């Protein structure tokens, strides 16, 4: 599932890169900015998917590992409270 999502995002990213490269002179600044923003978002999503996949692989290879942090259950906590809740 993650692999197929990553592939679709990579394909879309490639198409946007090609569009940007081939039409750079004809693009309005607003459109150029939107495409650059979309490419940055895709990079971010791809890194999240990669991290998630690495965790899945680790979990599959190390089923006896113990999660050492307590889950955070309360909403609207400050960052400091969330950090304190981890320990």
Secondary structure as GFF3:
##gff-version 3
##sequence-region A 1 87
A	DSSP	alpha_helix	2	22	.	.	.	ID=ss1
A	DSSP	alpha_helix	29	61	.	.	.	ID=ss2
A	DSSP	alpha_helix	79	85	.	.	.	ID=ss3
###
